[in-house]
Amino acid sequence: MPLNLPPRLRLPLLAAGFVALVMGVGAGLARLGWTMPAMAVDLAAWHGPLLLCGFFGVVIALERAVAIGRLWAYAAPLIAGIGTVALFAHFFAFAMACMMVAGAVLLAATVDIQRRQPALFTTVLVAAAACWLLGSIAWAMGTAVYGVAAWWLVFLILTIAAERLELSRFLPPSRTATRAFIIVVVSMLASLPMIEQRIGRIAFGLSLLALSAWLVRQDIARRTVRSRGLTRYIAICLLAGYAWLAFGGALIAGVDALHPSLARDAALHAIGVGFVFSMVFGHAPIIVPAVLRVALPYRPRFYLPLVMLHASLLLRVLAPVTSFEFARVGAMGNALALAVFIATMLASVRPGKSRAARPAAGAPAS
């Protein structure tokens, strides 16, 4: 029988994700030479796992558990949170095992959604969850973080794409557009096992370009950007994110930007910050109320961290053609944008149940 966790008990799980976010951002800044606390410096090599698994793994798994209303599904964010603590304590093997188990539970929860609601978007959610699990397995078996980063990024990319596809029921894509979406997703997934080869990286980059083009063409955001208030804010977040996804894909396909370099830093952060966090900024006013049962009314100040995020990221991606110092300053700007975003959301929360619509099962949590 369905048995959901009360909102007050979901808060510690969400908090664990945000601890991973803070430590992951600190570790990233330490990698670029910023003075950070000793713990963040010690975790510099684990910047990617802390953000992709520790933060996004926790919050997406938590949102998925809330959506399906099964108590067992909360094991995924709980175990991912434990894995994050294990990273803090330098129990790396145990942390890797936790991420594998969390990925397996999330996959099981997503399969449960697909079983109860067979549809293209739920099938894509299953594929996304499988990418997190497969990437974590490869990581535990000795593959370097940069070797599994593409698997974890596809976990996030396809989760977002599936959620946008589900919302396209308000502006249904044609049969041709649906087939094009399937081809893009299959191409992206097929490129992952070949990611160590140049042809695989080209295919991966081209699939990102194609997906961004599909999203811009089919997403209802093209129309809602003409609206006002929260609807327009979300649409701007989405469209800006799609532009960064295209930029990252172009770098990967054009200059082989998955090799360690400033171009790789630009490509990965264009996708991970410009695309993924732009989606987080846009969906937070919907997801946070749904998960925690609070009100989060729209405020014009929501735009401040969004502008900060994209402006600092633009500075960061200019680093390959300017100087390493641009990357450092841009990274600090990204961190400040996230801090301002969190502060803005917290200042806007109001007690009481939200009137926001219940999110899709694949909506990226924040």
Summary of the structure (lengths in Angstrom):
residues: 366
radius of gyration: 18.9
end to end distance: 27.3
largest distance: 58.2
contacts: 1350
relative contact order: 0.10
helix: 80%
strand: 1%
